[in-house]
Amino acid sequence: MDALTLPREADAPAGNIQSLEKGLRILDEIIESPGPLKLSDIVRRFDMDRASAFRFLQTLEHRGFLRKDATTKEYDVGGRVYYWASRLREKTRLIDTFHDHLERLAGITQQTTHLGLFVNDRVLLADFALSDSLVSIRHVIGGLEPLHSSAVGKAVLAHLPQGRREALIANLDFVQTTKNTITNADDLRIDLAVTRERGYAIDANETHEGLTCIARPIFNAQKVPIASIGITCVTALVSAESGRFEHLIKSIQEIGDVVTTQIAG
């Protein structure tokens, strides 16, 4: 699984809290480092004055995100981070459970496959598997997939209980990224109804121009979607071969049935 690369500080959107941005980048630097870092390392890597760097490190240490060795004065990951890791272990186990199925699906379809986890009313791109094909789409783990345009987002949204689904639709921004993006609630409801009827969602150049994605939901024992698995294809290539699209749909439905049975018990 690829590590999530944080955006550069210069790329931060307007309105970001700069001190928080800096502190998070320092924490990320120490987590990613193969060994503990000293104050001088942070000063050099972030081009900061020593006093400012020390205040950031001291604050992170005080909150438990870092620990400082009393002898070497080096900073390493603190107990709070490990506590968070333990709380996230259940989600990590879920991702690990999915990965073999993603790889199998990638092998069968010769397309990139991906996993969207439904967390806090968002669909998080949690994992992907590349095929052996010469054309393979690489995803960025950790990104939030739009509920109104991505296949993994629509696959989950379509199968939520109606009240919860409508509450989420009411709060969507409907950001348009291509000429095919759904931009209003009524059109989205029609798309979601079709998705429920056929059992899978399609993103036909709606999120990224030139890419088509298919996704189907994964349900828990209560038959509520907790995730979705998807296939990403280059639109021109998948539409050029007769029967190719049907093969992708059949494959993702079969693998999805296996995963749902495993998850739901």
N, C-alpha and C positions, 0 to 999 in steps of 0.2 A: 504494500500500500504506500503510495507516494505521500511524503510529508506535505503539509499545508504551508506554502510560502506566504509570509505576510507581505502586503503591499509596502512599497517604499513610503517613508514618511512624507516625501514630497507629493505623493499621489493621494494623500488623505483628503477626503471631501471637505469643503468649506463648512465650518461649524463644529468640526471636531475639537475636543478638548486637548490642546497640544501637550499639556503636562501628562495627562493620562496616556496619550499616544506614545510619548517618550518612555514612560514607565513600563508599558506593555512590551515595547520593543526591547528594552533592557532585560526584562524577565525572559522574553523569548530567546534572546542571545545567550543567556546563562543556561536555559533548558537545553538549547541545541548544542552548546559547547561540549566537547568530549571530556573536559575536566573543569575544575573550579576556576573562576576568574578573579583577578585582583581589581582594586579600584583603578589602577593605572590602565588596565585592559579596557575598562569601560570608557575612561577618559579618551583613550586613543581611538577606539572603534566608533564612538559617537561624536568625536570632536567636541567634547564638553570641557568646561573648567572643572577642577577637582571638587570644589565646594558643591556645585550642582549635582555632579555624579554621586558624591557621597550622600547627599540628601535623598536622592532616588533610592539608592541601595539601602539606606537606613530605614526608609519608609517600608520598602518591600520586606526587609528583615523583620521589622516590628509587626507586620501583618502576617508573618509566618510563611510568606512565599519564598523567602530566601533564608539561608542560615550562614553565619559567618564563623569561620574557624578562628578561635581565639589566639592560636599560635601563628598560623600562616597569614592571617587576615584575608583569606580567600573566601569568595562567596560561591555557594552552591545551592541547588534546589532545596527548598524548605519543606517542612511537614505539611503545610497547607496544600501544596501542589499534589503531594502523594495522597492526601485525603480526597481531593477532587478526583484523582485517578481511580481510587477505590470505588467512589460513587458512580463513576462512568463505566465500571467494569462490566456491568450487565449489558450496556449498549455495545461495548466492545465485543462481548461474546456473541451478540446477535449479528454483528458485522462479520465476525469470523465464521459463523454458521452459514451466512449467505455466500461467502467468497468462492467456495468450491462450486456452487451452483452457477455463479457468474462466469467462472472460467469454463465450465461445461457448456453453458449457453453460448459463450464467445466461440468455442470450438465448433459447435454445431452450425452456427449461423455465419461464422467468419466475419463478425462485426464486433465492434466495441460494445460491451454490456456495462450497465451501471446500476447502483443501488441508491434509492432515495429513502431516507428514514424520516418518518413523520414525528417531529419533535417540537413541542411548544407551538403548535399550529403552523409550523413551517415544514417544508420538505428539504432536508439537508442531503446534499450529495456526499454519501459516506464512503463509497468504494466503487471501483470499476475494474474491469478485466479487459485486456487487449487481445485481439485475435492474431493469427499468423498472417493475416492478409497484408498485402503491400500498402493498402490504404486503411489506416486505423486512426480513430479519433481519440485523442488523449484528453481526459477530463481533469479538472482541478478539484481535488477533494476539499470539502469544507464550505463550498459555495451553497447558497440558498437558491433552490429552483423555483421559478415563478409558478404559482398555483394556476394562473389563468392561461398559460401558454405552453409550459413544458409538459411532456407526456407523463413523467413521473409525478408531477404536481397534480395534473388533471385526473390521473388514475386514482389517486388518494381522495381528492376532493369530491369526485363523482360518487364515491361509495360511502361517504360519511353519512351519519343520520341527518335527516333533512334540516333540523333546527341548527345543528352545528355547521352544516354546509352553508346555509343561508347567512349565518353570522359571519363566516369567513368571507363570503362573496361581498357582503355589505362593506367590508373594510379593505377590499382590494384596491390598489392604485391603477390597475390596468395599464401598466407601462408598455408602450408600443416599441418593439425593437425591429420589426420587419413589417412589410405591407400586409402580411397575413396574420398578424397578431390580433387576437380577439380583444376588443377595446370597450366592451360594455357588458353589463350583467345579463341582459336578456339573451344575447348571442352565446354567452358562456353557459347559461342554463340549458340551452338547446344542445350544445356540444356535450355537456355532462350527461344529459339524458341518453344521447346516442352511446356514449361511453359505457354507461351502466348496462344498456341493452346488449351490447356486443361483448362486454367484459374486458375491454382494453382501451387505452387512450392513444391518440395519435397527435403528434406535433409535426405538422407538415410545413416546414420552413416558417414556423411561427415565432420561435425564439432566436434561431440563428438561420440566416439565409443560406440555402444550399444543404441544410441538414434536416433529415426526417428521423423522428424518434417514435418508437412504439413502447408502451409500458403497460403493465398490469399490476393491480394491487396485490398485496400480501396481507392476509387477515389473521387475527389472533383467534383464540377459542371463542370469543364473544362475537365473531364475524365482523369486527371493526377493523378497518385498514390501519396497519401500523407502519407500512413501508410499501414500496413499489420497486419492481425491477424493470429495467428498460434496455432497449437496443438503440444505438445511434448509427445512422447510415448516411452516406452521401446520397442525396436525393437523386441525382442524375444516374448514379451507378445502380441503385436498387430498382429504379423504374425502368431501366434498359433491358432487364432480363425477365422474360415471361415467367410468372409463377414464383418469382423471388419474394415478393412481398407476402404472399400467402404462406410461404415456407417460414418466414420470420414470425408471423403471427402464430402459426401452429407450434413452433418451437418455444416461444415465450409463454404460451398458455400451458404447455406441458410441464415446463420447468417450474412455472409459477404454482401449478397444482401440487407438485412435489414439495416445494418449499412451504406452502401454506399448510399442507398436511403435517409436515415436520414441526412447524412453529405452533400450530394449534393443538397438536397432540391427538 
